[in-house]
Amino acid sequence: MGFVAIINDNAGLLAGSTSEASEFWVGIDERADIRGVRAGTAVSFHKYYNGDGAYGHAVTYDGTLSTDGQQVEGRWSIDDYSGTFIMARSLQSFHEEEREESVEVRTPVN
């Protein structure tokens, strides 16, 4: 499941938010708050869903920041489930996706 995250790092304290398409509700975005810490290259944060959509829980992420600061790779966990994740900084592709979403396509009806 992909999501777009905006995360601020203030002297190692992480805070931000995420948005992702709902798995359960068409046209609904799930939103969550992020709180965590970064110590050197170690990154740990929780993604707290507010429950407005289908979710109302937290996911834990523990990872390592790449040396160039462009990627975090690690493991996520929730209850008895876990897996791997990669978060990549990509403002250019984010802006390209934003432009694609704002384009209105009209299909003629015959």
Residue pairs with C-beta under 8 A, 6 or more apart in sequence:
1 20
1 23
2 20
3 18
3 19
3 20
3 32
4 18
4 19
4 20
4 94
5 16
5 17
5 18
5 34
5 87
6 16
6 17
6 18
7 14
7 15
7 16
7 34
7 45
8 14
8 15
8 16
9 38
12 37
12 38
12 39
13 36
13 37
14 34
14 35
14 36
14 37
14 38
14 43
14 45
15 33
15 34
15 35
16 33
16 34
17 31
17 32
17 33
17 34
18 31
18 32
18 34
18 47
19 29
19 30
19 31
20 29
20 30
21 28
21 29
21 30
22 28
22 29
22 30
22 53
22 54
23 54
24 53
24 54
25 53
25 54
28 53
29 53
30 49
30 52
30 53
30 54
30 55
31 49
31 50
31 52
31 53
32 47
32 48
32 49
32 50
32 55
32 59
33 47
33 48
33 50
34 45
34 46
34 47
34 48
35 45
35 46
35 48
36 43
36 44
36 45
36 46
36 61
37 43
37 44
37 45
38 44
38 65
40 65
41 64
41 65
41 66
41 67
42 62
42 63
42 64
42 65
43 61
43 62
43 63
43 64
43 65
43 72
43 74
44 60
44 61
44 62
44 63
45 60
45 61
46 58
46 59
46 60
46 61
47 58
47 59
47 61
48 58
49 55
49 56
49 57
49 58
49 59
50 56
57 78
58 78
59 76
59 77
59 78
60 76
60 77
60 78
61 72
61 74
61 75
61 76
61 85
62 74
62 75
62 77
63 72
63 73
63 74
63 75
63 85
63 87
64 72
64 73
64 74
65 71
65 72
66 72
66 73
69 89
70 88
70 89
71 86
71 87
71 88
71 89
72 85
72 86
72 87
73 84
73 85
73 86
73 87
74 84
74 85
75 82
75 83
75 84
75 85
76 82
76 83
76 84
76 85
